[in-house]
Each structure stands twice: as C-alpha cells, then as structure tokens.
Amino acid sequence: MSSSKSPNSPASPTTKKPAAQKLAAQRAAAKKAAEKKAKAARSRRVAAAGAVVALIVAVVAVGIAVAKGSGGGSHKPSASSSADPQQALYDQVERTTSRRAKDDPMAVGKPDAPVVLVEYADYQCSFCGKFTRESQPELIKKYVDEGVLRIEFRNFPIFGEPSVRAARASWAAGQQGRFWQFHDELYAKTRKGDALAEDKLVDMARTAGVRDLDRFRSDLNGSAAADAVKKDQEEGYKIGVSSTPSFLVGGRPVAGAQPMKEFEAAIAQAKAAAEAAKAGK
C-alpha cells in the first residue's frame, strides 16, 4: 500500500517550519522598524526640547544684559510680570529684536501691532518650508490681517553656501518689493544644493514677479546683501539660535515648526502681556 498522504491530510512539522520561521522573521523586522521609528521620534522631541531650553537660557541672559545696560535695578517690571516671572525679560528681548520699521520689505503686518513674531530661518530647511506653507498663511489670516500680529523674517543660513546665496537673493528680491513672493516661491518645495544656484534663483525671481533681473543679480552679489544677512545671523547667534526655524513671539522663544496651537498660545500670552503693560502705564 502506498504511504503517500492525501491532499487533505495535515502538513508535517517539516512543512510548517519554513512558513513559521518566515512569519517570525517578518514580525521581528516589523518590531525592529517600529522601535527604530519610536527612537527617532524621541530623539526629535529631545532635540526640540534642548533647543527650546537653550533658547530660553540665552533669552534670559540677553534680557539680563539689556537690563544692566539700561540701568538694571531701575527697570520697572511690566504689569503682567506677576503672572510670569520672566515676562519683563521677554519684554526686553522683544524690544531688542523686533525692528518695527515701517518700510521693512521682509516684514508683514502693522508696525505697531501688539505682538511681533520674529522668525530665523534657512532656505534649505524643510521644516522652515513646512511652517511657510502650513502655519504662516493661517497666522496671517487669523492675526496679521486683524492687526494683532506682525511677522518679521530674519535670514539665518546654517547649511552652507547655497543657503547664504538664497538668503542674499531673498534680500535682493525685497529691494524690488517682492520679498514675500520670492520667499514663498523658494519654500514652495524643499530645495537644496544646485537647486539654489544663481541661475535657478533668477528663474524663481522671475516667477515671483521681480521686474529688473539684472538689478536682482547685482543686488544678490553685492556687499549690502552680505551685510544684511550677516546682521540677521549675528542677531540670531546673540540670542542663542542654533537651529531653524526658531521664533520669538513677543520675545518668548518657540523652537521648531510647532503645531498651530503652540503659536496661538504664544500669541495669546504675548497679547495679554502687551495689553497689561499698556493698561499699567
């Protein structure tokens, strides 16, 4: 009698083993990938927290230095300082870093808006682009258009020569009143390296409506652009900016492309502090 099994007979342990091993390997690989993803997320959170702490420490140090330079002990705390013991320092940093110039081409919003958001950014930074595409339009619609917020941009190139060239180009576009159009075109997608070569920047300037492209090239490569970018960088380094994007909202530090609710909370705090200070005068 033949010893072969019928098609419906159970598979032998030898038949099951490769399938079981394959399934176990797949589960192990999935677990390892999940652990790696979780570890990366924790690292990003720790890095962001570290940036916030560093920025807060630097902001406090700058505030103390400003206070000493202006007489220190004779400084009158803001009316809201009882709610936040650091508020007087935030107020000092806000006065030090926000320019509020009426003709600033790299700013949007009323010069006398109660809250100023200062952004330090690099044009090769993907998270800076994320902020520009997602959060900035909401902030403009909800706060800038209502006269509550003013946004001032600072060039803070940290990723090499392409970033510096793009920063100078944005300043050059601003000389013809097209900074924000050029800025948004640069951040329409993540651009790195050769995508920020001079000819590519000229093409983007054309798309952004910069009329005199010869002047744009000249301004991009001129000493005034280099000086303007250097001024922004030095301001950022002075207050402890080490990564992009970094923000000051009414002098209060916010690090990274945070969710909209974080900006809303910071703006609400800064607005309340400005109103309290005004009422206390």
Beta strands, then each sheet from edge to edge (+ up, - down):
strand 1: 107-108
strand 2: 115-121
strand 3: 149-155
strand 4: 246-249
strand 5: 252-255
sheet 1: 1+ 3- 2- 4+ 5-
end
